[in-house]
Amino acid sequence: MKYPTDLTENQCQYIKKALNLKDRKRKHPLILIWNALMYLIKTDCQWRMLPKNFPKWQL
């Protein structure tokens, strides 16, 4: 599902470059984690109330 808070691939690449994040094997794509964080910030929802299409809140 697409949300208005979702980052584009270009925005995600910019963040990775700005934070000097190296590519490595991850269980969940970094863009999915960033999108979950952006959703939380924008909607002010609780961690445990994240929609199911995001990784589990324990991450």
All heavy atoms as TSV, in Angstrom:
chain	resi	resn	atom	element	x	y	z
A	1	MET	N	N	0.847	-1.177	0.000
A	1	MET	CA	C	0.000	0.000	0.000
A	1	MET	C	C	0.898	1.247	0.000
A	1	MET	O	O	1.916	1.283	0.646
A	1	MET	CB	C	-0.898	-0.021	1.238
A	1	MET	CG	C	-1.805	1.181	1.315
A	1	MET	SD	S	-2.952	1.087	2.685
A	1	MET	CE	C	-4.303	0.316	1.849
A	2	LYS	N	N	0.486	2.224	-0.714
A	2	LYS	CA	C	1.241	3.469	-0.828
A	2	LYS	C	C	0.607	4.528	0.075
A	2	LYS	O	O	-0.601	4.675	0.120
A	2	LYS	CB	C	1.193	3.931	-2.289
A	2	LYS	CG	C	2.166	4.990	-2.609
A	2	LYS	CD	C	3.391	4.378	-3.243
A	2	LYS	CE	C	4.241	5.451	-3.856
A	2	LYS	NZ	N	5.456	5.660	-3.141
A	3	TYR	N	N	1.449	5.250	0.801
A	3	TYR	CA	C	0.992	6.322	1.685
A	3	TYR	C	C	1.581	7.644	1.214
A	3	TYR	O	O	2.665	7.666	0.622
A	3	TYR	CB	C	1.429	6.062	3.130
A	3	TYR	CG	C	0.789	4.841	3.736
A	3	TYR	CD1	C	1.465	3.632	3.782
A	3	TYR	CD2	C	-0.500	4.898	4.244
A	3	TYR	CE1	C	0.869	2.513	4.326
A	3	TYR	CE2	C	-1.097	3.779	4.794
A	3	TYR	CZ	C	-0.410	2.588	4.833
A	3	TYR	OH	O	-1.004	1.484	5.365
A	4	PRO	N	N	0.918	8.765	1.498
A	4	PRO	CA	C	1.463	10.066	1.101
A	4	PRO	C	C	2.817	10.352	1.756
A	4	PRO	O	O	3.582	11.158	1.257
A	4	PRO	CB	C	0.412	11.069	1.583
A	4	PRO	CG	C	-0.830	10.294	1.781
A	4	PRO	CD	C	-0.415	8.887	2.097
A	5	THR	N	N	3.109	9.688	2.854
A	5	THR	CA	C	4.369	9.911	3.563
A	5	THR	C	C	5.528	9.075	3.012
A	5	THR	O	O	6.664	9.245	3.447
A	5	THR	CB	C	4.212	9.579	5.058
A	5	THR	OG1	O	3.726	8.239	5.182
A	5	THR	CG2	C	3.248	10.540	5.736
A	6	ASP	N	N	5.251	8.173	2.078
A	6	ASP	CA	C	6.302	7.302	1.533
A	6	ASP	C	C	7.369	8.109	0.802
A	6	ASP	O	O	7.060	9.059	0.082
A	6	ASP	CB	C	5.711	6.270	0.569
A	6	ASP	CG	C	4.972	5.159	1.291
A	6	ASP	OD1	O	4.991	5.145	2.539
A	6	ASP	OD2	O	4.382	4.324	0.601
A	7	LEU	N	N	8.609	7.713	1.016
A	7	LEU	CA	C	9.729	8.336	0.329
A	7	LEU	C	C	9.868	7.760	-1.075
A	7	LEU	O	O	9.522	6.599	-1.310
A	7	LEU	CB	C	11.029	8.072	1.087
A	7	LEU	CG	C	11.135	8.631	2.497
A	7	LEU	CD1	C	12.403	8.127	3.159
A	7	LEU	CD2	C	11.127	10.137	2.466
A	8	THR	N	N	10.391	8.559	-1.975
A	8	THR	CA	C	10.716	8.044	-3.297
A	8	THR	C	C	12.064	7.333	-3.202
A	8	THR	O	O	12.800	7.495	-2.217
A	8	THR	CB	C	10.812	9.175	-4.328
A	8	THR	OG1	O	11.916	10.016	-3.980
A	8	THR	CG2	C	9.529	9.980	-4.400
A	9	GLU	N	N	12.384	6.572	-4.205
A	9	GLU	CA	C	13.682	5.882	-4.233
A	9	GLU	C	C	14.828	6.900	-4.216
A	9	GLU	O	O	15.848	6.687	-3.552
A	9	GLU	CB	C	13.770	4.984	-5.471
A	9	GLU	CG	C	14.932	4.026	-5.448
A	9	GLU	CD	C	14.877	3.019	-4.307
A	9	GLU	OE1	O	13.795	2.498	-4.003
A	9	GLU	OE2	O	15.945	2.757	-3.712
A	10	ASN	N	N	14.667	8.017	-4.928
A	10	ASN	CA	C	15.697	9.067	-4.942
A	10	ASN	C	C	15.894	9.675	-3.561
A	10	ASN	O	O	17.024	9.934	-3.155
A	10	ASN	CB	C	15.341	10.171	-5.940
A	10	ASN	CG	C	15.528	9.728	-7.367
A	10	ASN	OD1	O	16.242	8.774	-7.642
A	10	ASN	ND2	N	14.877	10.421	-8.274
A	11	GLN	N	N	14.810	9.914	-2.845
A	11	GLN	CA	C	14.924	10.469	-1.496
A	11	GLN	C	C	15.639	9.488	-0.564
A	11	GLN	O	O	16.464	9.893	0.250
A	11	GLN	CB	C	13.539	10.805	-0.941
A	11	GLN	CG	C	12.880	11.974	-1.630
A	11	GLN	CD	C	11.423	12.128	-1.239
A	11	GLN	OE1	O	10.694	11.146	-1.072
A	11	GLN	NE2	N	10.990	13.372	-1.108
A	12	CYS	N	N	15.314	8.220	-0.701
A	12	CYS	CA	C	15.959	7.205	0.131
A	12	CYS	C	C	17.460	7.129	-0.179
A	12	CYS	O	O	18.282	7.040	0.739
A	12	CYS	CB	C	15.298	5.850	-0.079
A	12	CYS	SG	S	15.879	4.603	1.082
A	13	GLN	N	N	17.817	7.182	-1.448
A	13	GLN	CA	C	19.231	7.161	-1.834
A	13	GLN	C	C	19.961	8.382	-1.272
A	13	GLN	O	O	21.099	8.274	-0.819
A	13	GLN	CB	C	19.371	7.118	-3.360
A	13	GLN	CG	C	18.933	5.819	-3.989
A	13	GLN	CD	C	19.746	4.636	-3.494
A	13	GLN	OE1	O	20.924	4.738	-3.235
A	13	GLN	NE2	N	19.079	3.505	-3.366
A	14	TYR	N	N	19.308	9.526	-1.277
A	14	TYR	CA	C	19.908	10.746	-0.736
A	14	TYR	C	C	20.174	10.586	0.771
A	14	TYR	O	O	21.247	10.943	1.256
A	14	TYR	CB	C	18.994	11.946	-0.983
A	14	TYR	CG	C	19.540	13.229	-0.415
A	14	TYR	CD1	C	20.503	13.948	-1.102
A	14	TYR	CD2	C	19.110	13.697	0.822
A	14	TYR	CE1	C	21.026	15.127	-0.577
A	14	TYR	CE2	C	19.619	14.858	1.356
A	14	TYR	CZ	C	20.588	15.570	0.657
A	14	TYR	OH	O	21.101	16.712	1.194
A	15	ILE	N	N	19.209	10.036	1.497
A	15	ILE	CA	C	19.380	9.819	2.936
A	15	ILE	C	C	20.530	8.855	3.196
A	15	ILE	O	O	21.375	9.097	4.069
A	15	ILE	CB	C	18.071	9.295	3.569
A	15	ILE	CG1	C	17.006	10.391	3.543
A	15	ILE	CG2	C	18.306	8.808	4.995
A	15	ILE	CD1	C	15.621	9.921	3.923
A	16	LYS	N	N	20.575	7.761	2.439
A	16	LYS	CA	C	21.662	6.790	2.613
A	16	LYS	C	C	23.022	7.434	2.358
A	16	LYS	O	O	23.971	7.197	3.096
A	16	LYS	CB	C	21.454	5.597	1.687
A	16	LYS	CG	C	20.355	4.659	2.144
A	16	LYS	CD	C	19.950	3.643	1.111
A	16	LYS	CE	C	20.986	2.626	0.837
A	16	LYS	NZ	N	20.502	1.561	-0.060
A	17	LYS	N	N	23.088	8.278	1.344
A	17	LYS	CA	C	24.346	8.949	1.015
A	17	LYS	C	C	24.699	9.986	2.086
A	17	LYS	O	O	25.846	10.072	2.529
A	17	LYS	CB	C	24.246	9.609	-0.356
A	17	LYS	CG	C	25.538	10.193	-0.833
A	17	LYS	CD	C	25.403	10.751	-2.240
A	17	LYS	CE	C	26.723	11.356	-2.681
A	17	LYS	NZ	N	26.638	11.930	-4.007
A	18	ALA	N	N	23.707	10.768	2.518
A	18	ALA	CA	C	23.949	11.807	3.522
A	18	ALA	C	C	24.371	11.209	4.868
A	18	ALA	O	O	25.214	11.771	5.564
A	18	ALA	CB	C	22.694	12.657	3.702
A	19	LEU	N	N	23.806	10.064	5.211
A	19	LEU	CA	C	24.153	9.408	6.474
A	19	LEU	C	C	25.328	8.440	6.318
A	19	LEU	O	O	25.706	7.786	7.286
A	19	LEU	CB	C	22.939	8.663	7.040
A	19	LEU	CG	C	21.750	9.537	7.435
A	19	LEU	CD1	C	20.601	8.680	7.929
A	19	LEU	CD2	C	22.160	10.536	8.502
A	20	ASN	N	N	25.847	8.352	5.104
A	20	ASN	CA	C	26.981	7.467	4.799
A	20	ASN	C	C	26.674	6.012	5.181
A	20	ASN	O	O	27.499	5.330	5.796
A	20	ASN	CB	C	28.254	7.960	5.499
A	20	ASN	CG	C	29.493	7.378	4.877
A	20	ASN	OD1	O	29.486	6.964	3.722
A	20	ASN	ND2	N	30.560	7.324	5.641
A	21	LEU	N	N	25.469	5.558	4.843
A	21	LEU	CA	C	25.072	4.186	5.138
A	21	LEU	C	C	25.571	3.254	4.043
A	21	LEU	O	O	25.396	3.515	2.862
A	21	LEU	CB	C	23.550	4.087	5.249
A	21	LEU	CG	C	22.911	4.901	6.367
A	21	LEU	CD1	C	21.389	4.788	6.291
A	21	LEU	CD2	C	23.403	4.441	7.715
A	22	LYS	N	N	26.191	2.195	4.448
A	22	LYS	CA	C	26.707	1.209	3.502
A	22	LYS	C	C	25.609	0.207	3.151
A	22	LYS	O	O	24.735	-0.094	3.970
A	22	LYS	CB	C	27.898	0.456	4.107
A	22	LYS	CG	C	29.008	1.356	4.607
A	22	LYS	CD	C	29.689	2.053	3.462
A	22	LYS	CE	C	30.859	2.856	3.970
A	22	LYS	NZ	N	30.953	4.172	3.493
A	23	ASP	N	N	25.661	-0.286	1.935
A	23	ASP	CA	C	24.730	-1.342	1.541
A	23	ASP	C	C	25.136	-2.630	2.238
A	23	ASP	O	O	26.306	-3.009	2.244
A	23	ASP	CB	C	24.749	-1.542	0.028
A	23	ASP	CG	C	23.982	-0.461	-0.704
A	23	ASP	OD1	O	23.048	0.097	-0.118
A	23	ASP	OD2	O	24.331	-0.189	-1.862
A	24	ARG	N	N	24.185	-3.266	2.857
A	24	ARG	CA	C	24.419	-4.548	3.498
A	24	ARG	C	C	23.142	-5.362	3.451
A	24	ARG	O	O	22.072	-4.834	3.157
A	24	ARG	CB	C	24.896	-4.381	4.934
A	24	ARG	CG	C	23.874	-3.738	5.844
A	24	ARG	CD	C	24.454	-3.553	7.247
A	24	ARG	NE	N	23.492	-2.890	8.100
A	24	ARG	CZ	C	22.883	-3.497	9.118
A	24	ARG	NH1	N	23.135	-4.755	9.407
A	24	ARG	NH2	N	22.015	-2.843	9.845
A	25	LYS	N	N	23.282	-6.627	3.728
A	25	LYS	CA	C	22.121	-7.505	3.705
A	25	LYS	C	C	21.229	-7.174	4.903
A	25	LYS	O	O	21.690	-7.114	6.029
A	25	LYS	CB	C	22.576	-8.957	3.767
A	25	LYS	CG	C	21.504	-9.931	3.459
A	25	LYS	CD	C	22.059	-11.327	3.332
A	25	LYS	CE	C	20.999	-12.167	2.690
A	25	LYS	NZ	N	21.558	-13.095	1.748
A	26	ARG	N	N	19.968	-6.909	4.631
A	26	ARG	CA	C	19.014	-6.556	5.678
A	26	ARG	C	C	17.784	-7.452	5.565
A	26	ARG	O	O	17.422	-7.884	4.483
A	26	ARG	CB	C	18.561	-5.099	5.538
A	26	ARG	CG	C	19.677	-4.105	5.656
A	26	ARG	CD	C	19.158	-2.690	5.408
A	26	ARG	NE	N	20.230	-1.733	5.327
A	26	ARG	CZ	C	20.750	-1.100	6.372
A	26	ARG	NH1	N	20.292	-1.329	7.564
A	26	ARG	NH2	N	21.733	-0.243	6.206
A	27	LYS	N	N	17.149	-7.680	6.688
A	27	LYS	CA	C	15.922	-8.470	6.690
A	27	LYS	C	C	14.798	-7.700	6.005
A	27	LYS	O	O	13.982	-8.256	5.284
A	27	LYS	CB	C	15.531	-8.829	8.121
A	27	LYS	CG	C	14.345	-9.746	8.215
A	27	LYS	CD	C	14.091	-10.185	9.624
A	27	LYS	CE	C	12.921	-11.155	9.662
A	27	LYS	NZ	N	12.665	-11.613	11.019
A	28	HIS	N	N	14.752	-6.372	6.245
A	28	HIS	CA	C	13.745	-5.501	5.646
A	28	HIS	C	C	14.469	-4.375	4.916
A	28	HIS	O	O	15.457	-3.842	5.423
A	28	HIS	CB	C	12.832	-4.903	6.712
A	28	HIS	CG	C	12.082	-5.926	7.493
A	28	HIS	ND1	N	10.983	-6.572	7.002
A	28	HIS	CD2	C	12.289	-6.439	8.728
A	28	HIS	CE1	C	10.532	-7.420	7.889
A	28	HIS	NE2	N	11.312	-7.364	8.953
A	29	PRO	N	N	13.989	-3.984	3.749
A	29	PRO	CA	C	14.627	-2.884	3.028
A	29	PRO	C	C	14.612	-1.598	3.855
A	29	PRO	O	O	13.638	-1.306	4.561
A	29	PRO	CB	C	13.779	-2.713	1.771
A	29	PRO	CG	C	12.956	-3.950	1.657
A	29	PRO	CD	C	12.835	-4.523	3.033
A	30	LEU	N	N	15.686	-0.854	3.761
A	30	LEU	CA	C	15.810	0.380	4.528
A	30	LEU	C	C	14.702	1.373	4.184
A	30	LEU	O	O	14.202	2.068	5.065
A	30	LEU	CB	C	17.185	1.004	4.274
A	30	LEU	CG	C	17.632	2.094	5.225
A	30	LEU	CD1	C	17.588	1.610	6.668
A	30	LEU	CD2	C	19.020	2.560	4.877
A	31	ILE	N	N	14.280	1.401	2.941
A	31	ILE	CA	C	13.216	2.329	2.544
A	31	ILE	C	C	11.913	2.002	3.284
A	31	ILE	O	O	11.155	2.897	3.646
A	31	ILE	CB	C	13.007	2.359	1.003
A	31	ILE	CG1	C	12.133	3.559	0.619
A	31	ILE	CG2	C	12.438	1.054	0.495
A	31	ILE	CD1	C	12.139	3.872	-0.853
A	32	LEU	N	N	11.666	0.740	3.559
A	32	LEU	CA	C	10.459	0.351	4.288
A	32	LEU	C	C	10.522	0.846	5.732
A	32	LEU	O	O	9.524	1.312	6.286
A	32	LEU	CB	C	10.298	-1.173	4.245
A	32	LEU	CG	C	8.960	-1.740	4.639
A	32	LEU	CD1	C	7.840	-1.142	3.815
A	32	LEU	CD2	C	8.977	-3.239	4.483
A	33	ILE	N	N	11.695	0.790	6.340
A	33	ILE	CA	C	11.876	1.291	7.705
A	33	ILE	C	C	11.687	2.809	7.729
A	33	ILE	O	O	10.993	3.354	8.596
A	33	ILE	CB	C	13.272	0.923	8.247
A	33	ILE	CG1	C	13.506	-0.594	8.196
A	33	ILE	CG2	C	13.463	1.468	9.653
A	33	ILE	CD1	C	12.545	-1.422	8.994
A	34	TRP	N	N	12.291	3.504	6.762
A	34	TRP	CA	C	12.139	4.958	6.681
A	34	TRP	C	C	10.680	5.342	6.467
A	34	TRP	O	O	10.194	6.300	7.064
A	34	TRP	CB	C	12.999	5.542	5.560
A	34	TRP	CG	C	14.437	5.659	5.940
A	34	TRP	CD1	C	15.454	4.888	5.499
A	34	TRP	CD2	C	15.019	6.589	6.867
A	34	TRP	NE1	N	16.634	5.287	6.084
A	34	TRP	CE2	C	16.395	6.325	6.916
A	34	TRP	CE3	C	14.502	7.613	7.636
A	34	TRP	CZ2	C	17.256	7.048	7.725
A	34	TRP	CZ3	C	15.360	8.336	8.436
A	34	TRP	CH2	C	16.722	8.044	8.472
A	35	ASN	N	N	9.987	4.602	5.614
A	35	ASN	CA	C	8.572	4.899	5.363
A	35	ASN	C	C	7.739	4.712	6.633
A	35	ASN	O	O	6.826	5.492	6.896
A	35	ASN	CB	C	8.025	4.044	4.230
A	35	ASN	CG	C	8.497	4.524	2.880
A	35	ASN	OD1	O	8.927	5.657	2.727
A	35	ASN	ND2	N	8.436	3.654	1.895
A	36	ALA	N	N	8.059	3.692	7.415
A	36	ALA	CA	C	7.348	3.483	8.681
A	36	ALA	C	C	7.602	4.647	9.629
A	36	ALA	O	O	6.676	5.145	10.283
A	36	ALA	CB	C	7.787	2.166	9.321
A	37	LEU	N	N	8.843	5.112	9.699
A	37	LEU	CA	C	9.169	6.254	10.558
A	37	LEU	C	C	8.450	7.520	10.096
A	37	LEU	O	O	7.921	8.278	10.919
A	37	LEU	CB	C	10.674	6.491	10.582
A	37	LEU	CG	C	11.485	5.426	11.317
A	37	LEU	CD1	C	12.966	5.626	11.064
A	37	LEU	CD2	C	11.175	5.458	12.796
A	38	MET	N	N	8.429	7.744	8.796
A	38	MET	CA	C	7.740	8.924	8.255
A	38	MET	C	C	6.237	8.852	8.559
A	38	MET	O	O	5.609	9.853	8.894
A	38	MET	CB	C	7.975	9.045	6.752
A	38	MET	CG	C	9.418	9.292	6.374
A	38	MET	SD	S	10.084	10.822	7.023
A	38	MET	CE	C	9.207	11.990	6.019
A	39	TYR	N	N	5.659	7.665	8.450
A	39	TYR	CA	C	4.238	7.469	8.754
A	39	TYR	C	C	3.964	7.806	10.217
A	39	TYR	O	O	3.000	8.492	10.539
A	39	TYR	CB	C	3.843	6.018	8.447
A	39	TYR	CG	C	2.386	5.725	8.678
A	39	TYR	CD1	C	1.452	5.946	7.679
A	39	TYR	CD2	C	1.935	5.217	9.894
A	39	TYR	CE1	C	0.101	5.678	7.885
A	39	TYR	CE2	C	0.595	4.959	10.114
A	39	TYR	CZ	C	-0.312	5.188	9.103
A	39	TYR	OH	O	-1.647	4.931	9.314
A	40	LEU	N	N	4.826	7.316	11.112
A	40	LEU	CA	C	4.657	7.589	12.538
A	40	LEU	C	C	4.738	9.084	12.839
A	40	LEU	O	O	3.946	9.619	13.613
A	40	LEU	CB	C	5.731	6.858	13.349
A	40	LEU	CG	C	5.534	5.363	13.501
A	40	LEU	CD1	C	6.783	4.733	14.088
A	40	LEU	CD2	C	4.338	5.079	14.376
A	41	ILE	N	N	5.713	9.743	12.243
A	41	ILE	CA	C	5.898	11.172	12.493
A	41	ILE	C	C	4.696	11.970	11.995
A	41	ILE	O	O	4.193	12.844	12.693
A	41	ILE	CB	C	7.197	11.663	11.828
A	41	ILE	CG1	C	8.408	11.056	12.539
A	41	ILE	CG2	C	7.278	13.178	11.834
A	41	ILE	CD1	C	9.711	11.207	11.780
A	42	LYS	N	N	4.238	11.654	10.807
A	42	LYS	CA	C	3.142	12.422	10.200
A	42	LYS	C	C	1.797	12.169	10.886
A	42	LYS	O	O	1.032	13.090	11.125
A	42	LYS	CB	C	3.045	12.085	8.703
A	42	LYS	CG	C	2.010	12.863	7.963
A	42	LYS	CD	C	2.374	14.318	7.882
A	42	LYS	CE	C	1.383	15.047	7.000
A	42	LYS	NZ	N	1.660	16.447	6.915
A	43	THR	N	N	1.506	10.903	11.213
A	43	THR	CA	C	0.195	10.564	11.762
A	43	THR	C	C	0.148	10.617	13.275
A	43	THR	O	O	-0.930	10.601	13.857
A	43	THR	CB	C	-0.242	9.150	11.319
A	43	THR	OG1	O	0.681	8.201	11.851
A	43	THR	CG2	C	-0.338	9.059	9.815
A	44	ASP	N	N	1.325	10.646	13.904
A	44	ASP	CA	C	1.417	10.672	15.362
A	44	ASP	C	C	0.742	9.449	15.982
A	44	ASP	O	O	0.163	9.518	17.063
A	44	ASP	CB	C	0.816	11.972	15.909
A	44	ASP	CG	C	1.296	12.268	17.323
A	44	ASP	OD1	O	2.413	11.836	17.671
A	44	ASP	OD2	O	0.560	12.929	18.070
A	45	CYS	N	N	0.805	8.320	15.293
A	45	CYS	CA	C	0.216	7.095	15.827
A	45	CYS	C	C	1.228	6.408	16.757
A	45	CYS	O	O	2.393	6.769	16.806
A	45	CYS	CB	C	-0.244	6.159	14.725
A	45	CYS	SG	S	1.054	5.188	13.946
A	46	GLN	N	N	0.783	5.418	17.468
A	46	GLN	CA	C	1.663	4.660	18.359
A	46	GLN	C	C	2.403	3.591	17.558
A	46	GLN	O	O	1.913	3.094	16.545
A	46	GLN	CB	C	0.846	4.018	19.457
A	46	GLN	CG	C	0.170	5.022	20.347
A	46	GLN	CD	C	-0.728	4.358	21.368
A	46	GLN	OE1	O	-0.913	3.152	21.362
A	46	GLN	NE2	N	-1.290	5.154	22.245
A	47	TRP	N	N	3.589	3.226	18.036
A	47	TRP	CA	C	4.406	2.222	17.356
A	47	TRP	C	C	3.625	0.935	17.107
A	47	TRP	O	O	3.708	0.341	16.045
A	47	TRP	CB	C	5.629	1.869	18.197
A	47	TRP	CG	C	6.748	2.834	18.074
A	47	TRP	CD1	C	7.076	3.806	18.970
A	47	TRP	CD2	C	7.702	2.943	17.008
A	47	TRP	NE1	N	8.166	4.504	18.521
A	47	TRP	CE2	C	8.578	3.991	17.328
A	47	TRP	CE3	C	7.891	2.252	15.822
A	47	TRP	CZ2	C	9.625	4.361	16.505
A	47	TRP	CZ3	C	8.941	2.613	15.005
A	47	TRP	CH2	C	9.791	3.660	15.352
A	48	ARG	N	N	2.881	0.508	18.096
A	48	ARG	CA	C	2.160	-0.772	17.981
A	48	ARG	C	C	0.966	-0.700	17.038
A	48	ARG	O	O	0.386	-1.712	16.705
A	48	ARG	CB	C	1.690	-1.229	19.351
A	48	ARG	CG	C	2.839	-1.582	20.250
A	48	ARG	CD	C	2.367	-1.969	21.620
A	48	ARG	NE	N	3.500	-2.122	22.492
A	48	ARG	CZ	C	3.693	-3.155	23.289
A	48	ARG	NH1	N	2.810	-4.118	23.332
A	48	ARG	NH2	N	4.756	-3.230	24.046
A	49	MET	N	N	0.605	0.499	16.607
A	49	MET	CA	C	-0.544	0.661	15.729
A	49	MET	C	C	-0.142	0.871	14.270
A	49	MET	O	O	-0.955	1.294	13.462
A	49	MET	CB	C	-1.412	1.819	16.222
A	49	MET	CG	C	-2.014	1.555	17.592
A	49	MET	SD	S	-3.092	2.862	18.141
A	49	MET	CE	C	-4.479	2.594	17.069
A	50	LEU	N	N	1.103	0.558	13.939
A	50	LEU	CA	C	1.538	0.660	12.548
A	50	LEU	C	C	0.706	-0.272	11.672
A	50	LEU	O	O	0.368	-1.379	12.103
A	50	LEU	CB	C	3.003	0.244	12.410
A	50	LEU	CG	C	4.050	1.300	12.651
A	50	LEU	CD1	C	5.437	0.664	12.638
A	50	LEU	CD2	C	3.973	2.390	11.624
A	51	PRO	N	N	0.365	0.136	10.466
A	51	PRO	CA	C	-0.329	-0.775	9.556
A	51	PRO	C	C	0.500	-2.051	9.322
A	51	PRO	O	O	1.728	-2.047	9.429
A	51	PRO	CB	C	-0.451	0.038	8.267
A	51	PRO	CG	C	-0.412	1.456	8.709
A	51	PRO	CD	C	0.521	1.470	9.885
A	52	LYS	N	N	-0.165	-3.108	9.021
A	52	LYS	CA	C	0.475	-4.432	8.895
A	52	LYS	C	C	1.480	-4.535	7.754
A	52	LYS	O	O	2.317	-5.413	7.750
A	52	LYS	CB	C	-0.583	-5.525	8.730
A	52	LYS	CG	C	-1.542	-5.605	9.873
A	52	LYS	CD	C	-0.857	-6.121	11.107
A	52	LYS	CE	C	-1.877	-6.270	12.231
A	52	LYS	NZ	N	-1.300	-6.162	13.525
A	53	ASN	N	N	1.415	-3.636	6.759
A	53	ASN	CA	C	2.344	-3.752	5.640
A	53	ASN	C	C	3.735	-3.193	5.975
A	53	ASN	O	O	4.649	-3.339	5.194
A	53	ASN	CB	C	1.775	-3.077	4.382
A	53	ASN	CG	C	1.468	-1.623	4.581
A	53	ASN	OD1	O	0.894	-1.258	5.597
A	53	ASN	ND2	N	1.807	-0.800	3.635
A	54	PHE	N	N	3.898	-2.582	7.148
A	54	PHE	CA	C	5.217	-2.159	7.613
A	54	PHE	C	C	5.826	-3.292	8.431
A	54	PHE	O	O	5.108	-4.155	8.934
A	54	PHE	CB	C	5.111	-0.895	8.486
A	54	PHE	CG	C	4.743	0.341	7.728
A	54	PHE	CD1	C	3.624	1.070	8.057
A	54	PHE	CD2	C	5.537	0.802	6.684
A	54	PHE	CE1	C	3.287	2.228	7.374
A	54	PHE	CE2	C	5.205	1.955	5.983
A	54	PHE	CZ	C	4.086	2.663	6.331
A	55	PRO	N	N	7.150	-3.282	8.603
A	55	PRO	CA	C	7.758	-4.299	9.472
A	55	PRO	C	C	7.194	-4.181	10.890
A	55	PRO	O	O	6.662	-3.140	11.279
A	55	PRO	CB	C	9.249	-3.945	9.449
A	55	PRO	CG	C	9.448	-3.168	8.216
A	55	PRO	CD	C	8.157	-2.437	7.975
A	56	LYS	N	N	7.341	-5.244	11.662
A	56	LYS	CA	C	6.807	-5.246	13.026
A	56	LYS	C	C	7.389	-4.096	13.837
A	56	LYS	O	O	8.537	-3.694	13.642
A	56	LYS	CB	C	7.111	-6.572	13.708
A	56	LYS	CG	C	6.390	-7.729	13.068
A	56	LYS	CD	C	6.608	-8.982	13.822
A	56	LYS	CE	C	5.828	-10.082	13.144
A	56	LYS	NZ	N	5.788	-11.296	13.901
A	57	TRP	N	N	6.606	-3.580	14.757
A	57	TRP	CA	C	6.992	-2.412	15.527
A	57	TRP	C	C	8.239	-2.669	16.377
A	57	TRP	O	O	8.956	-1.741	16.734
A	57	TRP	CB	C	5.831	-1.944	16.403
A	57	TRP	CG	C	5.417	-2.929	17.456
A	57	TRP	CD1	C	4.476	-3.904	17.328
A	57	TRP	CD2	C	5.916	-3.026	18.781
A	57	TRP	NE1	N	4.366	-4.624	18.479
A	57	TRP	CE2	C	5.255	-4.098	19.401
A	57	TRP	CE3	C	6.874	-2.328	19.509
A	57	TRP	CZ2	C	5.505	-4.489	20.713
A	57	TRP	CZ3	C	7.118	-2.720	20.821
A	57	TRP	CH2	C	6.438	-3.778	21.398
A	58	GLN	N	N	8.552	-3.924	16.704
A	58	GLN	CA	C	9.720	-4.223	17.539
A	58	GLN	C	C	11.028	-3.850	16.866
A	58	GLN	O	O	12.045	-3.703	17.532
A	58	GLN	CB	C	9.757	-5.709	17.907
A	58	GLN	CG	C	8.633	-6.139	18.802
A	58	GLN	CD	C	7.434	-6.661	18.041
A	58	GLN	OE1	O	7.209	-6.338	16.885
A	58	GLN	NE2	N	6.628	-7.472	18.709
A	59	LEU	N	N	11.022	-3.695	15.543
A	59	LEU	CA	C	12.254	-3.333	14.851
A	59	LEU	C	C	12.678	-1.947	15.244
A	59	LEU	O	O	13.770	-1.544	15.118
A	59	LEU	CB	C	12.064	-3.408	13.343
A	59	LEU	CG	C	11.992	-4.802	12.778
A	59	LEU	CD1	C	11.656	-4.741	11.288
A	59	LEU	CD2	C	13.292	-5.514	12.965
